[in-house]
């Protein structure tokens, strides 16, 4: 396997300085814990901040840290100043992105200075990667601290394999659009080849924002942008299942279990473990426990809540206020319900070593994991994995990404206090047999989809995407193929040239007056049409009157409305009239037009284009989110309405068109192919209607698709400008 560079804000090793000595310890946190065993088993380097600021170390100590981390841990440290940390990590990351992406919009701040620091920090990571990277490396970037990094790397390492995984939720478009630098964030992420999320909802929100803010379409999670295929996909992060499932056998864990049992006697244990963060719903959890004791006094002295709150972002004001609130709630509950010898809430405000953590999982009868919003939440998975005998009940918030995988848990809405209370009562009453029935399927699932499989699937997807990109690039019109095409053209005597118009010769717009051909286009077409060896056919979806006004004085064959109207060229030009490909009717329009007009009224910015034998509803100028919803409604209505009317409903580039059935570009293409024995055929188009042309061309024909998308054409061109350059070569 290729070498792997894992890039994250923090390294799995934290460096501290105490009494002048440098100390190295393992970092806490889901990413560091989850990937620690995985990255050490590969040829890999982990790049990130070591946890110590430049202000606290000398030049010699900096070199010492770098040497030790690389030689012993395969870690390459980023060195950040205290100012970087304050404005980047504590600032933009945790005062802007964290609250916004978790839907706590009231806490988000939008300060340009913090944004600039975020950009600078991403540049520091970029510099480190450039220093350590090699040509075939896989670069895997993690989380919201580094969302600008993929684009920075892509601009420098155009062919690099770059993956990005977001470990927190991606918000809905309506929330994400509040961010002043929303486009820069999206463009930064799109520098990656694969962008991963924990759940389908997060991926869907991201794709919606890309489409509505940047205008890039997507299909099955695949975006084509910047002449690249970019895949988005869902990879729910797993855990080191074996580590937790075998924890009860560890002597250190057994010792902790004995110690806890001695103190807690035979009480029922409810366990709550979280970072002290406003997204975790800790106050709501405490209030539910308070109400439970009030409603069920018979449980007093028989149940204890162990609340572990790991200190987090202690310098941020909202976190200071949260700690004060939690401290007061715990004091209130213990003061009101506690007795001599029984404290209802046992409060630990600190992080725990693995042995203590696993011991608490082991003895807990119930784990209550009820965040208000959470990317995944590995604590829920760790608790289930630790239950070797299958006994124990998990109460899990539906707002946590883990709820999609742990459906057998008691799933609750953390904002519904009555539902939470009922869940706690149900958990305490659940028979052991039922607990085992619920937990075993979840354990099997977690065992199969471990953190190693999660990482391997992400990397496999990244390599597959690079393979797709490579296949697409092999279809690009290279210099050699272009030279051969021009050479074959010049040697031939009977040439058929088939061109789409919108999106091929000019950028696609929508309204006729916005796409009127420039003098450059007219000169190119005129020169090609004047060549006695050429038959130039312009096949367009536009109406015949528009094509006539634009190209009527050129010796071109014109096809309007995708094949409804034809006008063949003659030499000398002039005298040839438009003809219908077959007798058609338009009386059906009176039934269809009111439906389209209704959707124009309901979708500001959309409009109707009427042609002789078709009606089209355009929504290119309308709000994208609204128009996509209206387009789905309109398609459903039209398909049902036209079922018995011999009509066809076509969905194109931000347009829905209704026309007579059986009229398409392939039909008119076959008409021209059959006219002569051509020794050179070239067809150029850009959208799905042109696939009909490519499908019926003979094997020896040249077919070109504008844009880097899957196609039946033999080759791809990047843009309209590439088409024009090719036509100039042919016209020389």
C-alpha positions as CSV (number, residue, x, y, z in Angstrom):
1,X,0.0,0.0,0.0
2,X,1.1,3.6,-0.6
3,X,2.4,5.7,2.3
4,X,-0.3,7.3,4.3
5,X,-0.2,10.9,5.7
6,X,-2.8,11.4,8.4
7,X,-3.4,15.1,9.1
8,X,-5.4,16.4,12.0
9,X,-5.4,19.3,14.4
10,X,-3.9,17.3,17.2
11,X,-1.4,14.5,17.2
12,X,-2.1,11.2,19.0
13,X,0.8,12.2,21.2
14,X,0.6,15.3,23.4
15,X,3.7,17.1,24.6
16,X,3.8,19.0,27.9
17,X,6.4,21.0,29.7
18,X,6.5,20.6,33.5
19,X,9.3,22.0,35.7
20,X,11.5,22.5,32.6
21,X,11.0,18.9,31.4
22,X,9.3,17.7,28.3
23,X,6.6,15.0,28.8
24,X,5.0,12.9,26.1
25,X,1.7,11.2,26.7
26,X,-1.1,9.7,24.6
27,X,-3.8,12.2,23.5
28,X,-7.4,11.7,24.4
29,X,-10.3,12.1,22.0
30,X,-12.2,9.9,19.5
31,X,-9.9,10.4,16.5
32,X,-6.6,10.0,18.3
33,X,-7.9,6.9,20.2
34,X,-9.7,5.4,17.2
35,X,-6.9,5.7,14.6
36,X,-3.9,5.1,17.0
37,X,-3.7,1.4,16.3
38,X,-4.6,1.7,12.7
39,X,-1.9,4.2,11.7
40,X,0.9,2.4,13.5
41,X,0.2,-0.7,11.5
42,X,0.8,1.1,8.2
43,X,3.7,2.9,6.6
44,X,2.4,6.3,7.7
45,X,3.1,9.6,9.3
46,X,0.7,11.6,11.4
47,X,0.9,15.4,11.0
48,X,-0.6,17.7,13.6
49,X,-0.1,20.0,16.5
50,X,1.7,18.5,19.5
51,X,-0.2,20.5,22.1
52,X,2.7,22.7,23.2
53,X,3.0,26.3,21.9
54,X,6.1,27.9,20.4
55,X,6.1,30.4,23.2
56,X,7.0,27.8,25.8
57,X,9.9,26.1,24.1
58,X,13.4,27.0,22.9
59,X,14.8,26.2,19.5
60,X,16.7,23.2,20.9
61,X,13.5,21.9,22.6
62,X,11.7,22.3,19.3
63,X,14.2,20.1,17.5
64,X,14.2,17.6,20.4
65,X,10.4,17.3,20.2
66,X,10.5,16.9,16.4
67,X,13.2,14.2,16.6
68,X,11.5,12.1,19.3
69,X,8.0,12.3,17.8
70,X,9.3,11.2,14.4
71,X,11.6,8.5,15.6
72,X,9.4,6.9,18.2
73,X,5.8,7.7,17.1
74,X,5.9,8.4,13.3
75,X,4.5,11.8,14.1
76,X,5.5,15.1,12.5
77,X,4.6,18.1,14.7
78,X,3.2,21.4,13.6
79,X,4.4,24.2,15.9
80,X,1.8,26.9,16.6
81,X,2.1,30.1,18.6
82,X,-0.2,30.9,21.5
83,X,-1.8,33.6,19.3
84,X,-2.5,30.9,16.6
85,X,-4.2,28.7,19.2
86,X,-6.3,31.5,20.7
87,X,-7.6,32.8,17.3
88,X,-7.6,29.6,15.3
89,X,-8.6,26.8,17.7
90,X,-10.3,28.6,20.5
91,X,-11.4,31.3,18.1
92,X,-12.7,30.4,14.6
93,X,-12.9,26.6,15.2
94,X,-14.7,26.7,18.5
95,X,-16.5,30.0,18.4
96,X,-17.7,29.9,14.8
97,X,-17.6,26.5,13.2
98,X,-18.4,24.3,16.2
99,X,-21.6,26.0,17.3
100,X,-22.7,26.7,13.7
101,X,-22.2,23.1,12.5
102,X,-24.0,21.8,15.7
103,X,-26.9,24.1,15.0
104,X,-26.3,26.4,18.0
105,X,-26.4,29.5,15.8
106,X,-26.9,31.7,18.8
107,X,-23.4,31.0,20.0
108,X,-21.6,31.5,16.6
109,X,-19.5,34.6,16.2
110,X,-18.3,36.0,12.8
111,X,-15.1,37.9,13.2
112,X,-12.9,38.6,10.2
113,X,-9.8,38.4,12.4
114,X,-10.6,34.9,13.6
115,X,-11.2,33.9,9.9
116,X,-7.8,35.2,8.9
117,X,-6.2,33.2,11.7
118,X,-8.0,30.1,10.5
119,X,-6.6,30.7,7.0
120,X,-3.1,31.2,8.4
121,X,-3.2,28.0,10.5
122,X,-4.4,26.0,7.4
123,X,-1.4,27.5,5.5
124,X,1.0,26.3,8.3
125,X,-0.4,22.7,8.0
126,X,0.0,23.0,4.2
127,X,3.7,24.0,4.5
128,X,4.4,21.0,6.8
129,X,2.7,18.6,4.4
130,X,4.6,19.9,1.4
131,X,7.8,19.4,3.3
132,X,7.0,15.8,4.2
133,X,5.0,14.5,1.3
134,X,6.2,12.3,-1.5
135,X,4.6,11.9,-5.0
136,X,2.6,8.7,-4.3
137,X,1.4,9.5,-0.8
138,X,-2.2,9.3,0.3
139,X,-3.1,12.4,2.2
140,X,-6.0,11.9,4.6
141,X,-7.2,15.2,6.3
142,X,-9.5,15.2,9.3
143,X,-12.1,17.5,10.7
144,X,-13.3,21.0,10.8
145,X,-10.1,22.7,11.8
146,X,-8.6,22.1,8.3
147,X,-11.4,22.6,5.8
148,X,-9.3,25.0,3.6
149,X,-6.4,22.5,3.4
150,X,-7.6,20.3,0.5
151,X,-7.7,23.2,-1.9
152,X,-4.3,24.5,-0.9
153,X,-2.8,21.1,-1.5
154,X,-4.7,20.6,-4.8
155,X,-3.3,23.9,-6.2
156,X,0.3,22.7,-5.4
157,X,-0.1,18.9,-5.9
158,X,-2.6,18.6,-8.7
159,X,-2.4,14.8,-9.0
160,X,-2.3,14.0,-5.3
161,X,-4.6,11.5,-3.6
162,X,-6.4,13.7,-1.1
163,X,-9.2,12.6,1.3
164,X,-11.1,14.6,3.9
165,X,-13.3,13.3,6.7
166,X,-15.6,15.6,8.7
167,X,-16.1,14.2,12.3
168,X,-18.9,16.7,13.3
169,X,-22.3,17.2,11.7
170,X,-22.6,19.2,8.5
171,X,-25.5,21.6,9.0
172,X,-28.5,22.2,6.8
173,X,-28.1,24.8,4.0
174,X,-30.3,27.3,5.9
175,X,-27.8,27.2,8.8
176,X,-24.6,26.9,6.7
177,X,-25.5,29.9,4.6
178,X,-25.2,32.1,7.7
179,X,-21.4,31.7,7.5
180,X,-19.9,34.7,5.8
181,X,-17.0,32.5,4.4
182,X,-19.3,29.7,3.3
183,X,-18.1,29.6,-0.3
184,X,-14.4,29.5,0.7
185,X,-15.1,26.6,3.0
186,X,-16.9,24.6,0.3
187,X,-14.2,25.4,-2.3
188,X,-11.6,24.3,0.3
189,X,-13.3,21.0,0.8
190,X,-13.7,20.3,-2.9
191,X,-10.0,20.2,-3.3
192,X,-10.3,16.6,-1.9
193,X,-11.0,13.6,-4.1
194,X,-13.3,12.0,-1.5
195,X,-15.2,13.8,1.3
196,X,-16.5,11.5,4.0
197,X,-19.3,12.0,6.6
198,X,-20.6,9.8,9.4
199,X,-24.2,9.8,8.2
200,X,-26.3,10.3,5.0
201,X,-27.9,13.4,6.4
202,X,-24.6,15.2,6.8
203,X,-23.6,14.2,3.2
204,X,-26.9,15.4,1.9
205,X,-26.6,18.7,3.6
206,X,-23.1,19.2,2.2
207,X,-24.2,18.3,-1.4
208,X,-27.2,20.7,-1.1
209,X,-24.9,23.5,-0.1
210,X,-22.5,22.8,-2.9
211,X,-25.3,22.8,-5.4
212,X,-27.0,25.9,-4.1
213,X,-24.0,28.1,-3.3
214,X,-21.5,27.0,-6.0
215,X,-23.9,25.7,-8.6
216,X,-22.3,22.3,-9.1
217,X,-24.7,19.5,-9.9
218,X,-24.2,16.0,-8.4
219,X,-25.5,12.5,-9.0
220,X,-25.3,9.6,-6.5
221,X,-22.9,11.6,-4.3
222,X,-20.6,12.4,-7.2
223,X,-19.7,16.0,-8.1
224,X,-17.9,17.1,-11.2
225,X,-16.1,20.3,-10.5
226,X,-12.8,21.9,-11.5
227,X,-12.5,19.2,-14.2
228,X,-12.4,16.5,-11.6
229,X,-14.7,13.8,-10.2
230,X,-15.2,14.4,-6.5
231,X,-17.0,11.7,-4.5
232,X,-18.9,12.2,-1.2
233,X,-19.8,9.2,0.8
234,X,-20.9,7.9,4.2
235,X,-18.4,6.1,6.5
236,X,-19.8,5.7,10.1
237,X,-16.6,5.6,12.2
238,X,-16.1,2.4,14.2
239,X,-14.1,1.6,17.3
240,X,-11.4,-0.8,18.3
241,X,-14.0,-3.5,19.1
242,X,-11.5,-6.1,20.4
243,X,-10.0,-3.6,22.8
244,X,-13.3,-2.9,24.6
245,X,-14.8,-6.4,24.3
246,X,-11.9,-7.9,26.0
247,X,-11.4,-5.1,28.6
248,X,-13.1,-7.0,31.4
249,X,-10.3,-9.6,31.2
250,X,-7.6,-7.0,31.9
251,X,-6.2,-7.1,35.4
252,X,-6.1,-3.3,35.7
253,X,-9.8,-3.1,34.7
254,X,-10.8,-5.9,37.1
255,X,-9.0,-4.0,39.9
256,X,-11.0,-0.9,39.1
257,X,-14.3,-2.8,38.9
258,X,-13.6,-4.3,42.4
259,X,-12.9,-0.8,43.8
260,X,-16.1,0.7,42.3
261,X,-18.3,-2.2,43.4
262,X,-17.0,-1.9,46.9
263,X,-18.0,1.8,47.0
264,X,-21.3,1.5,45.2
265,X,-22.6,-1.7,46.7
266,X,-25.5,-3.3,44.7
267,X,-27.1,-0.1,43.5
268,X,-28.2,0.3,39.9
269,X,-25.7,2.4,38.1
270,X,-26.6,5.0,35.4
271,X,-23.5,6.2,33.5
272,X,-23.0,9.5,31.8
273,X,-19.7,10.2,30.1
274,X,-19.0,13.3,27.9
275,X,-16.8,16.2,27.3
276,X,-18.3,19.2,29.1
277,X,-19.9,20.8,26.0
278,X,-23.2,22.5,25.4
279,X,-23.9,20.2,22.5
280,X,-24.0,17.1,24.8
281,X,-27.2,17.8,26.7
282,X,-25.8,17.3,30.2
283,X,-28.1,19.8,32.0
284,X,-31.1,18.2,30.3
285,X,-29.9,14.8,31.5
286,X,-29.5,16.0,35.1
287,X,-33.0,17.5,35.1
288,X,-34.5,14.2,33.8
289,X,-32.7,12.3,36.6
290,X,-34.0,14.9,39.1
291,X,-37.6,14.4,37.8
292,X,-37.1,10.6,37.9
293,X,-36.3,10.7,41.6
294,X,-39.2,12.9,42.3
295,X,-41.6,10.7,40.4
296,X,-40.1,7.4,41.6
297,X,-39.0,7.9,45.3
298,X,-38.8,4.1,45.7
299,X,-35.5,4.2,43.7
300,X,-33.8,6.5,46.2
301,X,-30.7,4.8,47.7
302,X,-31.1,2.1,45.0
303,X,-29.7,4.0,42.0
304,X,-26.8,6.3,41.4
305,X,-25.9,8.5,38.4
306,X,-22.2,8.6,37.7
307,X,-21.5,11.7,35.8
308,X,-18.1,12.0,34.2
309,X,-17.5,15.4,32.6
310,X,-14.2,15.8,30.8
311,X,-13.0,19.4,30.9
312,X,-13.2,21.1,27.6
313,X,-12.4,24.6,26.2
314,X,-12.3,26.0,29.7
315,X,-11.3,29.5,28.4
316,X,-14.5,29.9,26.3
317,X,-17.2,31.8,28.1
318,X,-20.1,29.5,27.1
319,X,-18.2,26.6,28.6
320,X,-17.6,28.4,31.9
321,X,-21.3,29.1,32.2
322,X,-22.1,25.5,31.4
323,X,-19.8,24.2,34.1
324,X,-21.5,26.6,36.6
325,X,-24.9,25.4,35.5
326,X,-23.9,21.7,35.8
327,X,-22.3,22.2,39.2
328,X,-25.4,23.9,40.5
329,X,-27.8,21.2,39.2
330,X,-25.7,18.5,40.8
331,X,-25.7,20.4,44.1
332,X,-29.4,20.8,43.9
333,X,-30.1,17.1,43.2
334,X,-27.7,15.9,45.9
335,X,-29.0,18.4,48.4
336,X,-32.7,17.6,47.7
337,X,-32.5,13.8,47.3
338,X,-29.3,12.6,49.0
339,X,-29.2,10.9,52.4
340,X,-26.4,9.9,54.8
341,X,-24.6,7.2,52.9
342,X,-26.1,7.9,49.5
343,X,-25.2,10.5,47.0
344,X,-27.5,10.5,44.0
345,X,-25.0,12.0,41.5
346,X,-21.3,11.0,41.7
347,X,-19.5,13.8,39.8
348,X,-16.1,13.3,38.2
349,X,-14.8,16.5,36.5
350,X,-11.7,15.0,34.8
351,X,-10.6,12.6,32.0
352,X,-10.2,9.0,33.0
353,X,-7.6,6.4,32.1
354,X,-8.7,3.4,30.0
355,X,-8.8,1.1,33.0
356,X,-11.3,3.3,34.9
357,X,-13.3,4.1,31.8
358,X,-13.7,0.4,30.9
359,X,-14.5,-0.5,34.5
360,X,-17.3,2.1,34.5
361,X,-18.7,0.7,31.2
362,X,-18.6,-2.7,32.7
363,X,-20.5,-2.0,35.9
364,X,-23.0,0.4,34.5
365,X,-26.5,-1.0,34.1
366,X,-27.5,1.9,31.9
367,X,-25.6,4.3,29.8
368,X,-27.4,7.5,29.0
369,X,-25.9,9.2,25.9
370,X,-28.2,12.0,24.9
371,X,-26.4,14.8,23.0
372,X,-28.5,17.6,21.5
373,X,-26.3,17.2,18.4
374,X,-23.3,15.0,17.7
375,X,-21.3,13.9,14.7
376,X,-21.1,10.2,15.7
377,X,-20.5,9.6,19.5
378,X,-18.1,6.7,20.1
379,X,-19.0,6.4,23.8
380,X,-22.3,4.7,22.9
381,X,-20.4,2.2,20.8
382,X,-17.7,1.6,23.4
383,X,-20.4,0.9,26.1
384,X,-22.1,-1.7,24.0
385,X,-18.8,-3.3,23.0
386,X,-17.7,-3.7,26.7
387,X,-20.8,-5.7,27.6
388,X,-19.4,-9.2,27.1
389,X,-22.4,-10.8,28.7
390,X,-24.8,-8.7,26.7
391,X,-26.4,-7.1,29.8
392,X,-26.9,-3.4,30.0
393,X,-29.2,-0.8,28.4
394,X,-28.2,2.1,26.1
395,X,-30.4,5.2,26.0
396,X,-29.2,7.1,22.9
397,X,-30.2,10.4,21.4
398,X,-31.6,10.3,17.9
399,X,-29.4,13.5,17.3
400,X,-26.2,11.4,17.5
401,X,-24.8,9.9,14.3
402,X,-24.5,6.6,16.2
403,X,-28.3,6.2,16.4
404,X,-28.3,5.2,12.7
405,X,-26.3,2.0,13.6
406,X,-27.5,1.4,17.1
407,X,-31.2,1.2,16.4
408,X,-31.9,-1.5,19.0
409,X,-31.0,1.0,21.8
410,X,-33.7,3.1,23.4
411,X,-33.7,6.0,21.0
412,X,-35.0,9.3,22.4
413,X,-35.3,13.0,21.5
414,X,-33.1,14.8,24.0
415,X,-35.4,17.8,23.9
416,X,-38.4,15.8,25.0
417,X,-38.0,15.5,28.8
418,X,-41.1,13.2,29.2
419,X,-39.7,10.8,26.6
420,X,-36.3,10.8,28.4
421,X,-38.0,10.1,31.7
422,X,-40.0,7.2,30.2
423,X,-36.8,5.8,28.6
424,X,-35.0,5.8,32.0
425,X,-37.9,4.0,33.7
426,X,-38.1,1.5,30.8
427,X,-34.3,0.9,31.0
428,X,-34.4,0.2,34.8
429,X,-37.3,-2.3,34.3
430,X,-36.0,-4.1,31.2
431,X,-35.5,-7.9,31.8
432,X,-31.9,-9.2,31.2
433,X,-33.1,-11.5,28.5
434,X,-34.4,-8.5,26.5
435,X,-31.3,-6.5,27.2
436,X,-29.2,-9.3,25.6
437,X,-31.6,-9.5,22.6
438,X,-31.1,-5.8,22.0
439,X,-27.4,-5.7,22.5
440,X,-26.2,-8.8,20.6
441,X,-27.1,-7.5,17.1
442,X,-25.4,-4.1,17.9
443,X,-22.3,-5.9,19.1
444,X,-22.1,-8.0,15.9
445,X,-22.5,-4.8,13.8
446,X,-19.8,-3.0,15.7
447,X,-17.5,-6.0,15.5
448,X,-17.9,-6.2,11.7
449,X,-17.5,-2.4,11.1
450,X,-14.5,-1.7,13.3
451,X,-12.3,1.4,13.1
452,X,-9.9,-0.5,10.9
453,X,-12.6,-1.4,8.4
454,X,-13.8,2.2,8.5
455,X,-10.4,3.5,7.6
456,X,-9.7,0.9,5.0
457,X,-13.1,1.5,3.3
458,X,-12.3,5.3,3.2
459,X,-8.9,4.7,1.6
460,X,-10.3,2.1,-0.8
461,X,-12.9,4.6,-1.9
462,X,-10.2,7.2,-2.4
463,X,-8.1,4.9,-4.5
464,X,-11.3,3.9,-6.5
465,X,-12.0,7.6,-7.1
466,X,-8.5,8.2,-8.3
467,X,-9.0,5.3,-10.7
468,X,-12.2,6.8,-12.0
469,X,-10.4,10.2,-12.5
470,X,-7.6,8.4,-14.4
471,X,-10.2,6.7,-16.7
472,X,-11.9,10.0,-17.3
473,X,-8.6,11.7,-18.1
474,X,-7.7,8.9,-20.6
475,X,-10.8,10.0,-22.5
476,X,-9.6,13.6,-22.7
477,X,-8.8,14.8,-26.2
478,X,-5.0,14.7,-25.9
479,X,-2.6,16.5,-28.2
480,X,-1.9,13.2,-30.1
481,X,-5.6,12.4,-30.7
482,X,-6.3,16.0,-31.6
483,X,-3.5,16.0,-34.2
484,X,-4.9,12.7,-35.7
485,X,-8.4,14.1,-35.8
486,X,-7.3,17.3,-37.7
487,X,-5.1,15.1,-39.9
488,X,-8.0,12.8,-40.8
489,X,-10.2,15.8,-41.4
490,X,-7.8,17.3,-43.9
491,X,-7.3,14.0,-45.8
492,X,-11.1,13.4,-46.1
493,X,-13.4,14.5,-48.9
494,X,-16.9,14.0,-47.6
495,X,-17.2,15.3,-44.0
496,X,-20.3,15.4,-41.7
497,X,-19.9,17.9,-38.8
498,X,-22.7,17.7,-36.1
499,X,-22.7,20.4,-33.5
500,X,-24.9,21.1,-30.5
501,X,-25.2,24.8,-29.7
502,X,-25.9,25.7,-26.1
503,X,-23.1,24.5,-23.8
504,X,-21.1,23.4,-26.8
505,X,-20.4,26.5,-29.0
506,X,-21.5,29.0,-26.3
507,X,-21.9,28.6,-22.5
508,X,-25.4,27.5,-21.6
509,X,-27.7,30.3,-20.4
510,X,-31.4,29.7,-21.0
511,X,-33.0,32.6,-22.7
512,X,-32.4,33.1,-26.5
513,X,-31.2,36.7,-26.2
514,X,-28.5,35.6,-23.7
515,X,-26.9,33.1,-26.0
516,X,-26.8,35.0,-29.3
517,X,-23.7,33.9,-31.3
518,X,-20.7,36.2,-31.2
519,X,-18.9,37.3,-34.4
520,X,-16.2,34.8,-33.5
521,X,-18.7,31.9,-33.6
522,X,-20.3,33.1,-36.8
523,X,-17.0,33.4,-38.6
524,X,-15.9,29.9,-37.5
525,X,-19.2,28.3,-38.7
526,X,-19.1,30.3,-41.9
527,X,-15.6,29.2,-42.8
528,X,-16.5,25.5,-42.1
529,X,-19.8,25.7,-44.1
530,X,-18.1,27.4,-47.1
531,X,-15.8,24.3,-47.5
532,X,-17.4,22.3,-50.4
533,X,-16.3,19.0,-48.6
534,X,-18.3,19.8,-45.5
535,X,-21.9,19.3,-44.4
536,X,-22.3,21.3,-41.2
537,X,-25.4,20.5,-39.1
538,X,-26.4,22.5,-36.1
539,X,-28.7,20.4,-33.8
540,X,-30.3,22.5,-31.1
541,X,-33.2,22.5,-28.7
542,X,-34.0,26.1,-29.6
543,X,-36.9,27.1,-31.8
544,X,-36.6,27.4,-35.6
545,X,-37.2,31.2,-35.7
546,X,-34.3,31.8,-33.3
547,X,-32.0,29.6,-35.3
548,X,-33.1,31.2,-38.5
549,X,-32.5,34.7,-37.2
550,X,-29.0,33.7,-36.0
551,X,-27.8,31.4,-38.8
552,X,-30.2,31.7,-41.7
553,X,-27.6,33.5,-43.9
554,X,-25.0,30.7,-43.4
555,X,-24.9,27.6,-45.5
556,X,-25.7,25.4,-42.5
557,X,-28.2,22.6,-42.0
558,X,-30.3,23.5,-39.0
559,X,-32.3,21.3,-36.6
560,X,-34.6,23.0,-34.2
561,X,-36.5,21.7,-31.1
562,X,-34.3,18.5,-30.9
563,X,-35.4,17.3,-34.3
564,X,-38.9,18.7,-34.8
565,X,-37.9,21.1,-37.6
566,X,-35.3,20.6,-40.2
567,X,-33.7,22.9,-42.8
568,X,-31.1,21.4,-45.1
569,X,-28.3,23.4,-46.6
570,X,-28.1,23.9,-50.3
571,X,-25.4,25.3,-52.6
572,X,-25.6,28.1,-53.3
573,X,-27.4,29.2,-50.0
574,X,-31.0,30.3,-50.0
575,X,-34.3,28.9,-51.2
576,X,-34.5,26.0,-48.8
577,X,-37.5,26.0,-46.4
578,X,-38.0,24.5,-42.9
579,X,-39.8,21.2,-42.8
580,X,-41.4,19.1,-40.1
581,X,-39.8,15.7,-39.5
582,X,-43.3,14.3,-39.4
583,X,-46.8,15.7,-39.0
584,X,-47.2,16.9,-35.4
585,X,-49.9,18.5,-33.4
586,X,-49.8,21.2,-30.7
587,X,-53.3,21.2,-29.4
588,X,-52.1,19.4,-26.3
589,X,-50.4,22.7,-25.2
590,X,-53.7,24.0,-23.8
591,X,-53.7,21.2,-21.2
592,X,-50.1,21.5,-20.3
593,X,-49.6,25.3,-20.3
594,X,-51.7,26.0,-17.1
595,X,-49.5,23.5,-15.1
596,X,-46.3,25.2,-16.2
597,X,-47.8,28.7,-15.5
598,X,-48.7,27.6,-12.0
599,X,-45.1,26.6,-11.4
600,X,-43.9,29.9,-12.8
601,X,-46.2,31.7,-10.3
602,X,-44.9,29.5,-7.5
603,X,-41.2,29.7,-8.5
604,X,-40.0,33.3,-8.8
605,X,-37.4,33.6,-11.5
606,X,-38.6,30.7,-13.6
607,X,-40.2,31.2,-17.1
608,X,-41.9,29.3,-19.9
609,X,-40.4,29.0,-23.4
610,X,-42.9,28.1,-26.1
611,X,-41.8,26.5,-29.3
612,X,-44.0,25.3,-32.2
613,X,-44.3,21.8,-30.9
614,X,-43.0,21.9,-27.3
615,X,-43.2,23.8,-24.1
616,X,-40.3,24.2,-21.7
617,X,-40.2,25.4,-18.1
618,X,-36.8,27.0,-17.3
619,X,-35.6,27.5,-13.7
620,X,-32.0,28.5,-14.2
621,X,-32.7,32.0,-12.8
622,X,-34.7,30.8,-9.8
623,X,-33.7,29.9,-6.3
624,X,-32.0,26.6,-6.7
625,X,-33.4,24.9,-3.6
626,X,-37.0,25.9,-4.3
627,X,-36.8,25.2,-8.0
628,X,-35.4,21.7,-7.4
629,X,-38.4,20.9,-5.2
630,X,-40.8,22.4,-7.8
631,X,-39.1,20.4,-10.6
632,X,-39.8,17.2,-8.8
633,X,-43.4,18.1,-8.3
634,X,-43.7,19.2,-12.0
635,X,-42.1,16.0,-13.3
636,X,-44.5,13.8,-11.3
637,X,-47.5,15.8,-12.5
638,X,-46.5,15.9,-16.1
639,X,-45.6,12.2,-16.3
640,X,-49.1,11.3,-15.0
641,X,-50.9,13.8,-17.2
642,X,-49.1,12.9,-20.4
643,X,-49.3,9.1,-20.0
644,X,-52.0,8.8,-22.7
645,X,-51.2,11.8,-24.9
646,X,-48.2,10.5,-26.9
647,X,-46.0,13.2,-25.3
648,X,-42.6,12.9,-23.9
649,X,-41.3,14.8,-20.7
650,X,-37.6,15.5,-20.8
651,X,-35.5,16.9,-17.9
652,X,-32.4,18.8,-19.0
653,X,-30.0,21.3,-17.6
654,X,-32.4,23.3,-15.3
655,X,-35.2,22.8,-17.7
656,X,-38.2,20.5,-18.1
657,X,-39.6,20.2,-21.6
658,X,-42.8,18.6,-22.9
659,X,-42.8,17.6,-26.6
660,X,-44.2,15.0,-29.0
661,X,-42.9,11.5,-28.4
662,X,-40.4,10.0,-30.7
663,X,-38.6,13.2,-31.6
664,X,-34.9,13.2,-30.6
665,X,-31.4,14.0,-31.9
666,X,-30.6,10.4,-32.8
667,X,-33.4,10.3,-35.3
668,X,-32.2,13.3,-37.2
669,X,-28.6,12.2,-36.9
670,X,-29.4,8.9,-38.6
671,X,-31.1,10.9,-41.4
672,X,-27.8,12.8,-42.1
673,X,-25.6,9.7,-41.7
674,X,-27.7,7.9,-44.3
675,X,-27.4,10.7,-46.9
676,X,-23.9,9.9,-48.1
677,X,-21.0,7.6,-47.7
678,X,-19.0,9.9,-45.3
679,X,-15.3,9.4,-44.9
680,X,-15.1,11.8,-41.8
681,X,-17.8,12.3,-39.1
682,X,-17.4,14.6,-36.1
683,X,-20.1,15.2,-33.4
684,X,-19.7,17.5,-30.5
685,X,-22.2,18.0,-27.7
686,X,-22.4,18.7,-23.9
687,X,-25.6,17.3,-22.3
688,X,-27.7,14.2,-22.1
689,X,-29.6,14.9,-25.3
690,X,-26.4,14.7,-27.2
691,X,-25.9,11.1,-25.9
692,X,-28.6,10.1,-28.4
693,X,-26.2,11.4,-31.2
694,X,-23.1,9.6,-29.8
695,X,-25.1,6.3,-29.5
696,X,-25.9,6.0,-33.2
697,X,-22.6,7.2,-34.7
698,X,-20.5,4.6,-36.7
699,X,-17.4,3.3,-35.0
700,X,-15.0,5.3,-37.1
701,X,-16.7,8.6,-36.2
702,X,-15.1,11.1,-33.8
703,X,-17.4,12.1,-30.9
704,X,-16.6,14.7,-28.3
705,X,-18.4,15.5,-25.0
706,X,-17.8,19.0,-23.4
707,X,-17.2,18.5,-19.7
708,X,-15.6,15.8,-17.6
709,X,-18.7,13.6,-17.2
710,X,-19.4,9.9,-18.1
711,X,-20.5,9.7,-21.7
712,X,-20.9,7.5,-24.8
713,X,-18.6,9.9,-26.6
714,X,-15.1,8.7,-27.3
715,X,-13.4,11.7,-25.9
716,X,-14.0,14.6,-23.5
717,X,-13.2,18.3,-23.9
718,X,-12.8,20.6,-20.9
719,X,-14.8,23.6,-22.1
720,X,-16.5,25.6,-24.8
721,X,-13.2,27.4,-25.4
722,X,-11.6,24.0,-26.3
723,X,-14.4,23.4,-28.9
724,X,-13.7,26.8,-30.5
725,X,-9.9,26.2,-30.6
726,X,-10.6,22.9,-32.3
727,X,-12.9,24.5,-34.9
728,X,-10.2,27.1,-35.6
729,X,-7.7,24.3,-36.3
730,X,-10.2,22.6,-38.7
731,X,-10.9,25.9,-40.5
732,X,-7.2,26.7,-41.2
